[in-house]
Every structure is written in structure tokens, then in C-alpha cells.
Amino acid sequence: QVQVVESGGGLVQPGGSLKLSCAFSGTTFSIYRMGWYRQAPGKLRELVASITNGGIRAYNADSVKGRFAISRDTAKNTVYLQMNSLKPEDTAVYYCAAANGGEYKYWGQGTQVTVSS
């Protein structure tokens, strides 16, 4: 049974940083493309960043380019999202997802990130 579990969310002041983690288990992590999505209240879920099994990164949300960084540690079956210079508009539930060739198939339960003074 594949499991994807996010952690690391919380409350942070504008300009601060958070690092989200996503632990993957149940099958071979190294073959999966991993992505971080987010959904703010009243908005559609959007893909923030992704990383292929070969380590190629993509940042799909222009608003996070230069501030967020996605990475993966195959030895730990974990993918990370380092978020710097956080803004109130980054407030959302952040989801980790895994894909093997096609659509993202496995999803975590989400972790809340709130940016507020």
C-alpha cells in the first residue's frame, strides 16, 4: 500500500521560511515523479513544483520561482519543499503527490501553511 505523508507546515511570519517534507512508502520511490501542490481557500489546487525520478525540477507557479526549491532524497524516500521569503499569498494547504508516468496517482493528506504576522 502506497503512502504519502506530508509534514512541516505551520504558522510563519511574512519573510520567513519553512521546509516541508513528504515521506513516501509502499513501493519503489525512485521511479516516481513527485510534485507539490497547494490549495488556498476559494481557489483551485495548483501545481507548485515537481521533480522527476532523475532529479529534473520544474516550478509551475511563477509566484514561487526564486523562493521555493524542491528536492528529493532517494535514500530516505523523501521529497522536500524549501520555502523562503514567504508571503501571505502563500497561505494554503500543501499536498504532496506521486506519479509514475502519467497523472499524479498517490496523494498525501495535506499540511497547512499559514503566513501571517
Rosetta silent file (secondary structure, phi, psi, omega in degrees, C-alpha in Angstrom):
SEQUENCE: QVQVVESGGGLVQPGGSLKLSCAFSGTTFSIYRMGWYRQAPGKLRELVASITNGGIRAYNADSVKGRFAISRDTAKNTVYLQMNSLKPEDTAVYYCAAANGGEYKYWGQGTQVTVSS
SCORE:     score description
SCORE:     0.000 S_00000001
   1 L     0.000  121.645 -179.450    0.000    0.000    0.000 S_00000001
   2 L   -77.690  135.255  176.230    1.491    3.280   -1.131 S_00000001
   3 E  -129.662  140.576  177.011    1.521    6.068    1.420 S_00000001
   4 E  -129.453  119.494 -173.136    2.440    9.716    1.018 S_00000001
   5 E  -129.965  118.467  178.998    2.682   11.726    4.221 S_00000001
   6 E   -89.802  154.989  173.586    3.454   15.437    4.425 S_00000001
   7 E  -156.089  166.101  174.009    4.862   17.275    7.415 S_00000001
   8 L   105.026   -3.005  178.268    6.465   20.576    8.286 S_00000001
   9 L   -72.078  173.410  178.812    3.628   23.031    7.850 S_00000001
  10 E   162.791 -166.755  179.214    2.791   25.701   10.370 S_00000001
  11 E  -100.127  130.021 -179.734    2.448   29.393   11.065 S_00000001
  12 E  -141.008  149.624  178.958    5.236   31.675    9.911 S_00000001
  13 L   -78.241  154.236  175.287    5.649   35.425    9.618 S_00000001
  14 L   -54.112  137.797 -176.311    5.989   37.102    6.233 S_00000001
  15 L    89.727  -10.226 -179.077    9.562   36.829    5.025 S_00000001
  16 L   -82.759 -176.094 -176.885   10.135   33.641    6.974 S_00000001
  17 L  -130.487  152.607  171.668   10.967   30.128    5.827 S_00000001
  18 E  -143.718  151.495  173.818    9.538   26.645    6.129 S_00000001
  19 E  -123.903  116.181  177.482   10.680   23.282    4.858 S_00000001
  20 E   -89.650  145.251  176.280    8.017   20.748    4.006 S_00000001
  21 E  -122.328  150.861  178.263    8.776   17.048    3.905 S_00000001
  22 E  -136.991  112.159 -179.597    6.949   14.251    2.162 S_00000001
  23 E   -93.164  128.858 -176.380    7.628   10.670    3.168 S_00000001
  24 E  -113.830  135.849  178.685    6.845    8.027    0.548 S_00000001
  25 E  -150.234  161.356  173.739    6.428    4.325    1.284 S_00000001
  26 L   107.808  -17.593  176.211    4.935    1.144   -0.098 S_00000001
  27 L  -160.874 -171.059 -172.169    6.701    0.834   -3.419 S_00000001
  28 L   -77.190  105.733 -176.644    9.822    1.946   -5.272 S_00000001
  29 H   -60.897  -37.401 -169.271   10.211    5.673   -4.641 S_00000001
  30 H   -66.047  -15.605 -178.647   12.972    6.176   -7.183 S_00000001
  31 H   -93.690   -4.594 -174.182   10.731    5.591  -10.208 S_00000001
  32 L   -95.725  138.586  164.719    8.151    8.204   -9.243 S_00000001
  33 E   -79.918  134.822 -177.121    7.850   11.803  -10.302 S_00000001
  34 E  -116.871  144.443  179.828    6.930   13.842   -7.236 S_00000001
  35 E  -137.531  153.574  171.393    5.022   17.069   -7.029 S_00000001
  36 E  -113.239  124.724  174.592    3.946   19.670   -4.524 S_00000001
  37 E  -111.808  164.600  171.522    0.510   21.202   -4.983 S_00000001
  38 E  -145.382  153.021  177.720   -1.244   23.822   -2.931 S_00000001
  39 E  -139.068  116.213  177.030   -4.809   24.949   -2.494 S_00000001
  40 L   -90.944  157.520 -179.919   -5.773   28.241   -0.942 S_00000001
  41 L   -55.107  128.579  177.426   -9.290   28.920    0.355 S_00000001
  42 L    77.555    5.258 -178.658  -11.662   29.547   -2.510 S_00000001
  43 L  -121.201  161.668  176.572   -9.070   28.746   -5.146 S_00000001
  44 L   -74.209  153.525  175.290   -8.288   25.798   -7.358 S_00000001
  45 L   -69.419  137.451 -178.653   -5.482   23.470   -6.456 S_00000001
  46 E  -128.502  146.335  175.904   -2.323   24.382   -8.330 S_00000001
  47 E   -78.230  124.685 -178.576    0.905   22.574   -9.043 S_00000001
  48 E   -92.178  -50.266 -176.114    3.738   24.467   -7.366 S_00000001
  49 E  -157.260  155.750  177.442    6.785   22.373   -8.213 S_00000001
  50 E  -144.165  160.777  178.064    7.754   18.931   -9.409 S_00000001
  51 E  -144.516  130.388 -178.458   10.832   16.760   -9.627 S_00000001
  52 L   -78.244  172.597  177.845   11.357   13.769  -11.871 S_00000001
  53 L   -65.670  -19.413  177.068   12.895   10.498  -10.798 S_00000001
  54 L   -91.923    0.404  175.937   16.075   11.766  -12.452 S_00000001
  55 L    92.962    9.708  177.817   16.099   14.964  -10.429 S_00000001
  56 L   -79.156  126.398 -175.533   14.854   17.412  -13.073 S_00000001
  57 E  -101.418  147.771  173.771   12.995   20.225  -11.357 S_00000001
  58 E  -140.718  138.654  177.945   10.162   22.358  -12.611 S_00000001
  59 E  -115.729  109.676 -170.338    8.455   25.297  -10.931 S_00000001
  60 L   -89.294  -18.021  179.018    4.986   25.656  -12.330 S_00000001
  61 L  -103.688  115.489 -177.816    3.825   28.624  -10.317 S_00000001
  62 H   -57.176  -31.476 -175.055    5.589   31.822  -11.396 S_00000001
  63 H   -67.420  -16.340 -177.359    4.984   33.330   -7.996 S_00000001
  64 H  -105.428   -7.780 -178.491    7.311   30.849   -6.288 S_00000001
  65 L   -61.556  130.955 -177.752   10.240   30.926   -8.704 S_00000001
  66 L    87.251  -10.946 -179.895   13.370   32.013   -6.906 S_00000001
  67 L  -115.373  -33.952 -178.269   11.793   31.479   -3.497 S_00000001
  68 E  -106.709  150.405  176.668   10.885   27.772   -3.375 S_00000001
  69 E  -140.735  127.657  178.006   13.125   24.799   -4.039 S_00000001
  70 E  -101.030  143.705  178.305   12.098   21.187   -4.487 S_00000001
  71 E  -151.216  165.694  177.771   14.487   18.323   -3.825 S_00000001
  72 E  -141.168  148.063  177.464   14.415   14.598   -3.187 S_00000001
  73 E  -121.967  102.907 -175.697   16.465   12.164   -1.161 S_00000001
  74 H   -65.475  -33.541  179.939   16.150    8.686   -2.627 S_00000001
  75 H   -64.386  -29.090 -178.586   17.912    7.085    0.314 S_00000001
  76 H  -103.983    1.401 -177.933   15.237    8.464    2.637 S_00000001
  77 L    52.810   43.712 -173.232   12.280    8.089    0.230 S_00000001
  78 E  -135.182  142.546  172.365   11.517   11.715    0.879 S_00000001
  79 E  -119.254  146.763 -174.652   10.842   14.828   -1.161 S_00000001
  80 E  -123.014  155.972  169.264   11.203   18.324    0.244 S_00000001
  81 E  -132.996  106.245  175.698    9.924   21.794   -0.489 S_00000001
  82 E   -86.154  122.936 -177.040   12.090   24.573    0.903 S_00000001
  83 E  -118.791  118.482 -179.060   10.072   27.768    1.034 S_00000001
  84 L  -117.605  163.507  178.371   11.820   31.087    1.602 S_00000001
  85 L    48.371   49.505 -175.209   10.675   34.703    1.659 S_00000001
  86 L   -65.681  145.868 -178.523    7.158   33.555    2.380 S_00000001
  87 L  -121.902  157.031  177.859    4.263   35.859    1.614 S_00000001
  88 H   -54.884  -32.093 -179.670    0.680   35.897    2.917 S_00000001
  89 H   -73.357   -5.904  172.977   -0.471   34.719   -0.506 S_00000001
  90 H   -82.943   -6.564  178.926    1.492   31.501    0.005 S_00000001
  91 L   -61.136  124.379 -176.357   -1.027   30.547    2.666 S_00000001
  92 E  -176.870  170.372  165.998   -2.611   27.268    1.590 S_00000001
  93 E   -89.339  127.503 -178.366   -2.838   23.575    2.249 S_00000001
  94 E  -103.172  130.834 -177.992    0.178   21.970    0.611 S_00000001
  95 E  -118.190  142.272  172.755   -0.136   18.491   -0.841 S_00000001
  96 E  -102.763  143.113 -178.970    2.491   16.032   -1.965 S_00000001
  97 E  -143.235  154.444 -178.061    1.715   13.716   -4.859 S_00000001
  98 E  -126.621  138.327 -179.840    3.397   10.874   -6.741 S_00000001
  99 E  -132.909  142.843  174.560    3.138    9.909  -10.388 S_00000001
 100 L  -122.200   82.012  175.522    4.530    7.027  -12.385 S_00000001
 101 L    95.181  -32.571 -175.268    4.407    8.125  -15.988 S_00000001
 102 L  -126.748 -131.298  179.676    1.007    9.747  -16.071 S_00000001
 103 L   -69.964  159.839  174.675   -1.230   11.658  -13.753 S_00000001
 104 E   -66.944  124.334 -171.683   -0.445   12.036  -10.087 S_00000001
 105 E  -104.750  -36.634 -176.271   -1.914    8.925   -8.561 S_00000001
 106 E  -113.416  134.005 -174.786   -0.996    8.986   -4.896 S_00000001
 107 E  -128.669  147.422  172.047   -1.730   11.947   -2.658 S_00000001
 108 L   -86.688 -179.667 -176.531   -0.991   12.928    0.889 S_00000001
 109 L   -86.318  -11.918  178.225   -3.476   14.382    3.328 S_00000001
 110 L    96.064  152.105  175.194   -2.001   17.865    3.132 S_00000001
 111 E  -135.347  134.441 -174.901   -0.230   20.175    5.546 S_00000001
 112 E   -80.868  131.266  171.711   -1.376   23.693    6.380 S_00000001
 113 E  -119.047  123.556  179.244    0.960   26.611    5.769 S_00000001
 114 E  -123.767  123.951  179.200   -0.144   29.969    7.134 S_00000001
 115 E  -111.576  110.151 -174.750    1.857   33.122    6.511 S_00000001
 116 L  -159.350  148.348  175.379    0.714   35.895    8.785 S_00000001
 117 L   -93.088    0.000    0.000    2.034   38.483   11.188 S_00000001
